[in-house]
C-alpha cells in the first residue's frame, strides 16, 4: 500500500496503548482539500480510500481533488478506482468465483509458476445460505429434514467449497446452517474499522466491502460502506484490483421524531422505500442523518440499509454513533476494536454527534417518524406500500387491475382430501424469512409475543397456510428460547425450517399437492405474506400470484386470519375458547413489552458462544471428505463444478489482440436488453440445451435444481446464456427465446455458436440502447465470452456490464452519430470486420465493415468503450483473470 500521499496526511493514532497509522482527513483538508469536512460520511470513506491507494496510475491526485470539487457541483462524472477492504459472498455467486481461483491455480502450474501465488489478495468470507429450501415445515423435525435434503442436493458444491476453505489463504467459509450472509456479516464479520499490518506498522482504515448479493447494503447500518456487485467485480476486488465507479450523488435523508406505538422498523422502511423510489435514487448513495437516529436501534438502521436495492440506491449509509459502539459491544466484538472505532471515527470527523454542521448533500428528503403507521407492501413490488387499514380494499382493487379478476372475489375451490375450500386471496404461505427483519430482535420477539398472546386466546393458523421460520442466525433461536417464545411460535406452525435465505429468493419449497392443484386448476389468486424484501411476480412460488411484504408480527397475524380479504385492523382474526371474537389489537404486544423482552433476552454471551466456532460447522459439514492439495482434483463427472476453459492455451505473454475478420452475427437485439435476458437464471427446462446436457449425464429432470445452483459448471451456464424465454433476437421475426438464424434456419443459440467455434469463425452481437441494464451478473459476460463472441456493438451500454465484458476479454463498441444496426438495414445474414483492434486505445474511434449477402459493403464509425488505461490492460491480456494471473505468476 505504497501511497504517494500528495496531501501529506499520513499520521499516527494512539488508542488504548496501541499505535495505528492512518490517512488523516482533517490534515488533508488543511493541505489542499478545502471543505472536505462537510462531505457526507459515505464520501469521506471513499476519499480516505483514494488517499490510501494513490499510485498515479489507478488513483491520481486529480481523482482525489475531484472528491473536494464534488462539494461545488454535488454531482460528478469523474470515474474513480475504489478498493474495498474485503469481499463477502453467498454460495450461489461464490461458487463460480472459487472455481475461477481453482482454474487459475491449474493455469499457473502449466505456466511453470507457483500455484500458491494464487490466493485472494484481500479477506474473503463466503457464507453458505442460499441452498436450504422449505421442503418440510410445521413440525419439530422440519429443520433436520431440510438440512438433510440440502446436503443431498448440494454435496458436490459443498465438497468443493470446503476444499477451497483449506486450500486458499485469505478465504473463509461459513458452513450451512449458521445464518444468512447479511446477518453473519452484521453480527460477526464486520469490524467497522479494519486494520492491516504492513511494512512494520498497523494501518487503520474504514471497514468497507463489496458482496455478491444485492442486500450486502445491510452492513451500512453498522457504518460499513458496502453494496452488491456482480461476480466479476467481486473477483476483481478479491484479486486486489480496483472497482471502477463514478463519484456518486448523495441524497441526504433526514429522520426526525420517533416511531409511534404499534409501528415497527418494517413499517418505517416501507415508507422510506416508497419515498426514495418516488424521488429516484438509482446509482446514488443515500445517507441518513437527523435527530431521529437517536431513537433507532442499530438493528432498525440495518433493516433500512438492507432495503437499499428496493429503493434503488447503491447504499443507504448510517454514520458511526454511540449506537454503533453499543451494538459492537453487545455482539461480542473485542473491546480494543470498539475503542479504535470510536477514536478513529472521531479523528476523521465521521462520528455523527460531533458534526459541526449537517453534511452537504446533492439533495435531501425528510420524514417525521411519528407519522409512520403499520403497513404491508404488494402485491408485486416492494415500493407498493399499502397502509394496513386499507389492505383489504387494496387487494380488491388489485384483483381487478393486476389480475383482471374484479368479479371473482368469492371464487373458491375444494381441496382434495380436506374439509375446507381455497378462495381468491387466501394466504397459502406465511414466512418469517431471513434478511430484512430477522436481524432485528424487536420485530422477531414482537412476533413471538404476538404468537404467545394468540395461543393464550386459543387462536390457530388456518390449515391451508404453509408456515415457516427461517432466522438470520442461530442467535435468534437462542433469544427466542431464552424468552420462552419459541414454543408459542411452534404451536402456530412457525417451527424452525433452516438458517438461510428461503422464501424471499424462491426457496419456499412446494405447496402441499392438493392445495397447489386447487389453485392451478381453478386459476385462483393465492397470496403469500413474508418478512423479506422482494415480492416480484413469480419469485416466491410458481403457485402464488400476489405477494406481500410485512413485519414478522403481521406475518403471524395473517397466518391466523388466512386471507387478504379480511381487514385485520377491524375484523376478528378468529374466536377464543369461549367463542368470543379476538382482534389484532387484543394480541398485539406493546412497545414497552417488546423493549423489555429484548433487554432481558438478547445478551452478549449468545453472540460470543455462537460465533466462537463459526467456521466449524455441524456434523454433516465436518463429515464431508475433501481432497487435499493446492490444486483441486476436478471430478469430470460432476454436473455442478467443472474446470472452465478460460486459460486453455495461455502463455506467459499475451497474444496482441488483432482485427476481427469475417465474423458472423449471433444476435440482433433491440433496446434495454438486460443482463437478466442474457444471464442464465431460474429453472432449467428439460428440452433446453442445458436440460439435454444434464439428461445426457443421467440427471433426472426432478434433480435439475436451478441455474443458480449450477453456476460452477460452465457447460450448464453457457448453454443457458442468451436463452431467456422472453429475449427477442430480431434475426428471427417475432420469435422469443434463445434462438438465432444459421444457414437460413432457426436454431438454438448455443448449438449455432458451437458450430461456428468448431469452424474457427468469430461471432459478434449487435444491440440497441442501454445494452446490459439490470442486475450486474457475472455470467452475462462469462457466457458471452464462452459462446465465442468477440465484440458487442450497441448504441449505448450499462456501465457495469460494459466493464464486465472487458473483464472477460470481449470488446464493447458503441455506434457514433446516432447510427444503429437497424439504420444500416441489417438482417443478421451479414459478415463483419472490426478494424484497428491491434492499435486500440481508450475511447478510440474505430471502423466496422459490414458485408451484405449481395456483396454490398457498408462502414460504421464506432467508439471503443474501453474507457481507461486499466481496462485496456485487462483487454490486451485477454481479460482481468488473465491479467491478474500473469502478474501473480511473474511475481
Buried (B, 14 or more C-beta within 10 A) or exposed (E): EEBBBBBEBBBEBEBEEEEBBBBBBBBBBEBBBEEBBBBBBBBBBBBBBBBBBBEEEBBBBEBBBBBBBBBEEEBBEBBBBBBBBBBBBBBBBBBBBBBBBBBBBBBBBBBEBBBEBBBBBBBBBBBBBBBBBBBBBBEEEBBEBBBBBBBEBBEBBBBBBBBBBEBBEBBBBBBBBBBBBBBBBBBBBBBBBBBBEEEEEBBBBBBBBBBBBBBBBBBBBBBBBBBBBBBBBBBBBBBEBBBBBEBBBBBBBBBBBBBBEBBBBBBBBBBBBBBBBEBEBEEBBBBBBBEBBBBBBBBBBBBBBBBBBBBBBBBBBBBBBBBBBEBBBBBBBEEEBBBBBBBBBBBBBBBBEEBEEEBBBBBBBEBEBEEBEBBBBBBBBBBBBBBBBBBBEBBBEBBEEBBEBEEBBEBBBEBEEBEBBBBBBBBBBBBBBBBBBBBBBBBBBBBBBBBBBBBEBBBBBBEBBBBBBBBBBBBBBBBBEBBEBBEBBBBBBBBBBBBBBBBBBBBBBBBBEBBBBBBBEBEBBBBBBBBBBBBEEEBBBBBBBBBBBBBBBBBBBBBBBBBBBBBBBEBBBBEBEEEEEBBBEBBBBEBEBBBEBBEEBBBEEBBEBBBEEBEEBEEBBEEBEBBEEBBBEBBEEBBBBBBBEBBEEBEEEBEEBEBBBEBBBBBBBBBBBBBBBBBBBBBBBEEBBBBBBBBEEEBEEEEBBBBBBBBBBBBBBBBBBBBBEEBBBBBBEEBEBBBBBBEEEBBBBBBBBBBBBEEEBBBBBBBBBBBBBBBBBBBBBBBBBBBBBBBBBBBBBBBBBBBBBBBBBBBBBBBEEEBBBEEBEBEBBBBBBBBBBEEBEBEBEBEBBBBBEEEEEBEBEBBBBBBBEBBBBBBBBBBBBBBBBBBBBEE
